[in-house]
Amino acid sequence: MRVAFGLKARTGRAALVAIGGDVHEPQLIERSQMKLLPDGALAPYHATEGLDPADARASVRRSIASAHRLATSGIREAERRFTDAGHELYGCAVLVGTGMPDWSTDEILAVHVRMHKAEGELFRDVLVAGARACDLELTTLPDKSAIDAAANMLGLTRARLDAQLATLGKSAGPPWGKDQKEAAAAALVALKHAKRAS
């Protein structure tokens, strides 16, 4: 079966929803979570509290590198699961943010709200980089308006897409919250627009 998956980042993790078939009669293939931080690790910028500036910068660099490794390995593992199950992977979609100003690590650490912004963008960015590292056909959607953007890209009314997501949620069972719905909507877009992975 043709399969694509969508990824919605949160602090230190991502919701993954894989959808198979086609956009008119989609089937839920998998709902899972991917780790983007090691167990017990704090968010990269928040983890620097109490460190001197040089140690803080080094800590952030290590955490970002770790998030990149975990995103890439998590995406590769998902890819392996789908192909081992006999599915044809057609790509993935990632919900992305608005981007970061050109702040240095020191400038981010100096203002608490910037730390939240930087971490939000970081976890989305590592998913995009991980998909590219795995040579997947990548589609991106704006995180802030994911469902509306997906409906537009799919050529569906918002009501029709909401109904599809509700049906997928019933087949998945709980939890089927905002993260799963948005990841599923992204997966539907990837399924419609992507070509078969090589």
Phi, psi and chi 1 to 4 in degrees:
 res  aa     phi    psi   chi1   chi2   chi3   chi4
   1 MET       -  144.5 -179.4 -177.8  -65.3      -
   2 ARG   -68.5  133.8  -51.9  173.4   56.1 -150.7
   3 VAL  -136.3  142.6  170.3      -      -      -
   4 ALA  -138.8  156.2      -      -      -      -
   5 PHE  -130.9  154.1   62.1   97.1      -      -
   6 GLY  -116.0  148.8      -      -      -      -
   7 LEU  -129.0  128.9  -65.4  165.0      -      -
   8 LYS  -121.6  116.8  160.5   89.6  176.4 -172.7
   9 ALA   -80.8  145.3      -      -      -      -
  10 ARG  -133.5  176.4  -75.4  -70.0 -175.1 -161.6
  11 THR   -63.1  112.9  -60.3      -      -      -
  12 GLY    77.9    4.5      -      -      -      -
  13 ARG  -157.8  170.4   60.7 -174.1  165.9   81.6
  14 ALA  -142.7  140.0      -      -      -      -
  15 ALA   -80.4  132.2      -      -      -      -
  16 LEU  -118.8  127.5 -178.8  153.6      -      -
  17 VAL  -129.7  124.0  176.3      -      -      -
  18 ALA  -106.6  134.5      -      -      -      -
  19 ILE  -123.4  138.8  -57.2  -66.4      -      -
  20 GLY  -120.8  171.8      -      -      -      -
  21 GLY    88.4 -125.2      -      -      -      -
  22 ASP  -139.1  173.2   63.3   54.2      -      -
  23 VAL   -71.8  -16.3  -62.6      -      -      -
  24 HIS   -83.9  -33.2  -58.1  -65.7      -      -
  25 GLU  -135.4   68.2  -67.5 -174.0   27.2      -
  26 PRO   -71.6  150.6   26.3  -32.8      -      -
  27 GLN  -123.4  136.6  -63.5  178.3   40.4      -
  28 LEU   -74.3  125.4 -179.8   75.0      -      -
  29 ILE  -100.1  -41.9  -57.9  -61.1      -      -
  30 GLU  -159.1  145.7  177.9  179.5  -53.5      -
  31 ARG  -131.8  122.5  172.7 -158.5   51.6 -149.0
  32 SER  -152.9 -178.7   59.3      -      -      -
  33 GLN  -124.5  143.7  -72.3 -142.4   21.9      -
  34 MET  -110.6  137.1  -86.7  177.2   33.2      -
  35 LYS   -79.7  138.2  -73.0 -166.1  -38.8 -175.3
  36 LEU  -119.7   -0.5  -61.7  177.2      -      -
  37 LEU  -137.1  149.4  -76.3  176.6      -      -
  38 PRO   -62.5  155.5  -18.3   29.0      -      -
  39 ASP   -54.3  132.0  -70.9  -22.9      -      -
  40 GLY    82.3   -6.0      -      -      -      -
  41 ALA   -78.3  144.7      -      -      -      -
  42 LEU   -85.6  161.8  -63.8  173.7      -      -
  43 ALA   -57.0  141.7      -      -      -      -
  44 PRO   -51.9  -44.8  -27.8   35.0      -      -
  45 TYR   -79.9  -36.9  -67.2   92.2      -      -
  46 HIS   -67.7  -25.0  -74.7   79.8      -      -
  47 ALA   -70.5  -10.3      -      -      -      -
  48 THR   -89.5   -0.5   65.0      -      -      -
  49 GLU   -54.4  128.7 -172.8  175.4   -6.2      -
  50 GLY    87.6   -5.9      -      -      -      -
  51 LEU   -87.7  151.3  -61.8  178.3      -      -
  52 ASP   -72.0  161.8   67.3   58.5      -      -
  53 PRO   -54.4  -42.6  -28.8   36.4      -      -
  54 ALA   -66.3  -43.8      -      -      -      -
  55 ASP   -66.2  -35.7  -70.9  -19.5      -      -
  56 ALA   -63.6  -45.7      -      -      -      -
  57 ARG   -61.4  -41.8  -71.8 -170.5  -65.8  -86.9
  58 ALA   -64.9  -40.7      -      -      -      -
  59 SER   -62.5  -44.4  174.5      -      -      -
  60 VAL   -61.8  -43.9  167.5      -      -      -
  61 ARG   -59.2  -44.6  -82.2 -166.3  -56.2  -85.5
  62 ARG   -63.5  -43.3  -75.3 -168.8  -56.6  -87.2
  63 SER   -64.6  -41.1  -66.8      -      -      -
  64 ILE   -64.9  -43.2  -69.8  171.9      -      -
  65 ALA   -61.3  -40.4      -      -      -      -
  66 SER   -64.2  -42.6  177.1      -      -      -
  67 ALA   -61.9  -40.1      -      -      -      -
  68 HIS   -62.0  -45.9  -84.8  -77.9      -      -
  69 ARG   -61.7  -45.4  -76.4 -168.4  -58.9  -85.8
  70 LEU   -66.0  -39.3  -74.9  166.6      -      -
  71 ALA   -63.6  -47.6      -      -      -      -
  72 THR   -63.9  -45.1  -58.4      -      -      -
  73 SER   -67.6  -36.3   65.8      -      -      -
  74 GLY   -65.0  -40.3      -      -      -      -
  75 ILE   -68.7  -41.7  -69.8  169.1      -      -
  76 ARG   -61.6  -40.5  -81.7 -154.0  177.0  101.5
  77 GLU   -65.1  -41.6  176.3   60.0   24.5      -
  78 ALA   -62.8  -44.4      -      -      -      -
  79 GLU   -57.2  -44.1 -170.4  176.7   13.1      -
  80 ARG   -63.6  -43.0 -175.2 -164.9   60.0   74.2
  81 ARG   -59.5  -43.7  -74.3 -166.8  -52.7  -86.5
  82 PHE   -68.6  -44.5  -55.0  140.4      -      -
  83 THR   -70.0  -36.7   55.6      -      -      -
  84 ASP   -63.1  -29.4  -75.3   -4.1      -      -
  85 ALA   -82.4    1.7      -      -      -      -
  86 GLY    90.3   10.8      -      -      -      -
  87 HIS   -87.4  156.1  -60.4  -60.2      -      -
  88 GLU  -100.8  113.7  -64.8  177.0  -79.7      -
  89 LEU   -79.6  123.3 -174.4   58.7      -      -
  90 TYR  -104.8    1.4  -88.2   67.5      -      -
  91 GLY   131.6 -175.7      -      -      -      -
  92 CYS  -143.9  161.4   78.5      -      -      -
  93 ALA  -127.7  141.8      -      -      -      -
  94 VAL  -124.3  134.8  176.7      -      -      -
  95 LEU   -81.0  125.0  -58.7  177.8      -      -
  96 VAL  -116.9  160.1  -63.3      -      -      -
  97 GLY   -92.8 -163.2      -      -      -      -
  98 THR   -92.4   -2.7   55.7      -      -      -
  99 GLY    93.9  165.3      -      -      -      -
 100 MET  -107.9  140.6  -82.0  -71.4  -70.5      -
 101 PRO   -61.1  165.5  -21.0   32.6      -      -
 102 ASP   -82.7   62.0 -169.1   21.5      -      -
 103 TRP   -89.8  143.5  -68.0  -34.5      -      -
 104 SER   -77.2  166.7   68.3      -      -      -
 105 THR   -58.3  -41.9  -60.5      -      -      -
 106 ASP   -61.7  -40.9  -70.0  -19.1      -      -
 107 GLU   -66.9  -35.3  -72.1  171.0  -39.7      -
 108 ILE   -66.7  -46.0  -67.3  167.5      -      -
 109 LEU   -68.2  -19.9  -67.7  173.5      -      -
 110 ALA   -76.3  -18.6      -      -      -      -
 111 VAL  -132.6  117.1 -178.5      -      -      -
 112 HIS   -56.9  -41.4 -167.3   79.7      -      -
 113 VAL   -64.4  -29.8   70.7      -      -      -
 114 ARG   -67.7  -33.2  -71.0 -179.4 -176.3  173.0
 115 MET   -62.4  -43.1  -66.7  164.0   60.3      -
 116 HIS   -63.5  -44.0  -73.4  -77.1      -      -
 117 LYS   -60.7  -47.1  167.2   79.8  172.6  162.4
 118 ALA   -63.2  -40.4      -      -      -      -
 119 GLU   -69.3  -39.6  -73.5  163.1   -8.5      -
 120 GLY   -59.9  -46.2      -      -      -      -
 121 GLU   -67.1  -39.3  -66.4  -65.5  -26.5      -
 122 LEU   -57.0  -49.5  163.9   66.8      -      -
 123 PHE   -68.9  -30.7  -67.5  119.9      -      -
 124 ARG   -70.2  -43.6  -65.6  179.5 -167.7  109.5
 125 ASP   -63.7  -37.3  -70.0  -11.0      -      -
 126 VAL   -68.8  -29.1  -61.3      -      -      -
 127 LEU   -68.5  -42.6  -66.1  173.3      -      -
 128 VAL   -60.9  -48.1  168.2      -      -      -
 129 ALA   -63.1  -38.6      -      -      -      -
 130 GLY   -64.3  -42.5      -      -      -      -
 131 ALA   -62.6  -40.9      -      -      -      -
 132 ARG   -67.3  -40.3  -72.2 -176.4  175.3  141.4
 133 ALA   -62.6  -28.2      -      -      -      -
 134 CYS   -91.5    7.1  -65.7      -      -      -
 135 ASP    56.5   37.0  -65.7  -38.3      -      -
 136 LEU   -88.5  147.4  -69.6  177.1      -      -
 137 GLU   -65.0  119.8 -176.8   80.7   19.5      -
 138 LEU  -110.8  132.6  175.3   66.8      -      -
 139 THR  -120.4  140.3  -55.7      -      -      -
 140 THR  -120.7  147.6   59.3      -      -      -
 141 LEU  -132.8  150.2  -70.6   85.5      -      -
 142 PRO   -70.5  128.0   22.8  -29.6      -      -
 143 ASP   -59.9  -38.4 -172.0   83.0      -      -
 144 LYS   -71.7  -21.0  -64.2  -69.8 -175.3 -166.0
 145 SER  -136.1   43.3   57.9      -      -      -
 146 ALA   -58.0  -48.9      -      -      -      -
 147 ILE   -68.4  -44.2  -55.2  -71.5      -      -
 148 ASP   -63.3  -42.3  -71.9  -29.5      -      -
 149 ALA   -63.6  -42.2      -      -      -      -
 150 ALA   -63.1  -44.9      -      -      -      -
 151 ALA   -57.8  -43.5      -      -      -      -
 152 ASN   -63.6  -45.8 -174.6   51.8      -      -
 153 MET   -68.3  -27.4  -65.8  169.8   85.6      -
 154 LEU   -88.4  -11.6  -67.7  165.4      -      -
 155 GLY    71.3   30.0      -      -      -      -
 156 LEU  -112.5  155.4  -61.3  173.9      -      -
 157 THR   -71.9  157.9   64.6      -      -      -
 158 ARG   -60.9  -38.4  172.6   64.1 -167.8 -102.5
 159 ALA   -63.4  -40.7      -      -      -      -
 160 ARG   -65.9  -43.6  175.3   72.7 -179.5  127.6
 161 LEU   -65.5  -42.8  178.8   55.0      -      -
 162 ASP   -57.3  -40.0  -75.3  -20.0      -      -
 163 ALA   -65.7  -41.3      -      -      -      -
 164 GLN   -62.7  -43.5  -79.1 -171.0  -22.0      -
 165 LEU   -65.8  -36.9  -65.1  173.7      -      -
 166 ALA   -64.6  -40.9      -      -      -      -
 167 THR   -64.0  -43.8  -60.7      -      -      -
 168 LEU   -62.1  -39.6  -71.4  166.4      -      -
 169 GLY   -63.1  -38.3      -      -      -      -
 170 LYS   -64.0  -39.7  -76.0  178.8 -173.0  164.5
 171 SER   -71.2  -28.2   70.8      -      -      -
 172 ALA   -78.9  -36.2      -      -      -      -
 173 GLY    77.2  175.2      -      -      -      -
 174 PRO   -73.5  152.8   20.5  -26.2      -      -
 175 PRO   -81.4  140.5   30.2  -33.5      -      -
 176 TRP  -139.1   72.4 -170.3 -105.2      -      -
 177 GLY   -97.7 -163.8      -      -      -      -
 178 LYS   -56.5  -44.2 -177.0  175.5 -173.2  -84.8
 179 ASP   -60.7  -45.3  -69.2   -7.6      -      -
 180 GLN   -68.0  -41.0  -70.5   77.4   24.8      -
 181 LYS   -61.7  -45.0  -71.4  175.4 -169.3  171.9
 182 GLU   -68.5  -38.3  -69.6 -179.3  -11.2      -
 183 ALA   -65.0  -38.4      -      -      -      -
 184 ALA   -65.9  -42.4      -      -      -      -
 185 ALA   -60.6  -41.7      -      -      -      -
 186 ALA   -63.4  -41.4      -      -      -      -
 187 ALA   -61.6  -39.8      -      -      -      -
 188 LEU   -61.3  -40.8  -74.3  167.1      -      -
 189 VAL   -63.9  -44.6  172.0      -      -      -
 190 ALA   -62.3  -39.7      -      -      -      -
 191 LEU   -63.1  -38.6 -168.1   60.9      -      -
 192 LYS   -72.8  -39.7 -179.9  176.6  179.6 -178.2
 193 HIS   -98.2  -20.8  -70.5   95.5      -      -
 194 ALA   -88.3  155.5      -      -      -      -
 195 LYS   -93.4  169.9  -57.2  176.1 -162.7   71.8
 196 ARG   -63.4  137.3 -176.7  178.1  176.5 -158.2
 197 ALA   -67.6  146.1      -      -      -      -
 198 SER   -79.6      -   56.0      -      -      -
